[in-house]
Amino acid sequence: MLAEAGKEYKDLVAGICLQEHIEPIVGNVELDIMWFRPAARGDADAILKVLLDSLQGYVYTNDSQIRTFRVSLYEDRQNPRIELVAWEISLWYREFRR
């Protein structure tokens, strides 16, 4: 049952990415994930793995490109959702961080 829910979630993410004409980032990626939950329970890591796998091939080519990500948790009973900002990390940033 859980595996089926994960597949449904991946299909939902794929549909949104295709509808929005999102092109995969080819370089190193930084993510800012804002999770608006209906209630203050559940761990962020429960959905994070499925989310990152679901974005693969749409927001980035492979999740090995992710160098930095931040997850923020909020409560929104009226409109639970996940908002995501992704961008390519510049060469300068990569060199500076070494």
N, C-alpha and C positions, 0 to 999 in steps of 0.2 A: 504494500500500500504506500509506504513512504517513497519507494522508488518511483511509483506511478506519479505521485505528487511532484517529485523532482523533475520528471519528464514534462509534466504539464507546465511547470514553472519555466523550464528551459524553452518550451514552445512559445509561451507568452512573451518572454524576453526577445526571442528571435523575431516574432511578429512585430513587436514595437520597433526593434532596430531596422527591420526591412521597411516598415511604414515611414520611418524618419529618414531613410536613405543614409544611414550611418556607414561611413567608410572606416575600415580598421586602421588603427595607428600602426606603423611599421617599426618605429623605434622604441626606446624605453618609455614606460608609461607611469604616470602618477594618477591616483584616483582619490576622489573625495566622495564618500558615500554617506548619505543622510537617510537614515531609516526611521520613518514615522510609523510607529507601532500603534495598534489599537489600545494596548494596555502595557504597563511597565512590567512585563514578564517575558521570559525567554532570553536566551543568549544570542548575541550578535553572531557568534561563530556558527550557530545552527543554520543560518541562511547564507552566511558569507561564502562558504565553499560552493554551494549551488549557484549563487549569483556570479562569482568569478568564473566558474566553468561555463555558465550560460552566456557570458559576454564574449567568450573566446570565439574568434572568427567573425565577430561583428564590431566590437569596440577596439580590439587588438587581435593580432594574429594568433598569439599563444600567451597563456597567462604567465609564462616565464619572463615576459617583457615587463611585468609589474615590478617596479623598484620601490615605490612608496605608496601606501594607502592609509587613509584615515577614515574611521567609521564613527559617526556621531549618531546617538540614539535620542529620539524624541517620541512623545506620545501625541497622537492625533486620532481620537475615536471616530471622528466624522469622515476622515479621508486618509486611511492608512496607505502608505506607499513607500517606495524607495526612490530617491533622487540621486543622480550620479553625475559627477563632472569628471571627465578624463582628458588628459592632455599629454603630449609628448614632451619628455624632459630634454632640454637643450644639451648640446655637447658641452657648453661651458658649465652647466649644472653638474653633469656627470664627472667632469674633470675636477671641479671644486670639491665634490663629495668624497674623493678618493683619500 
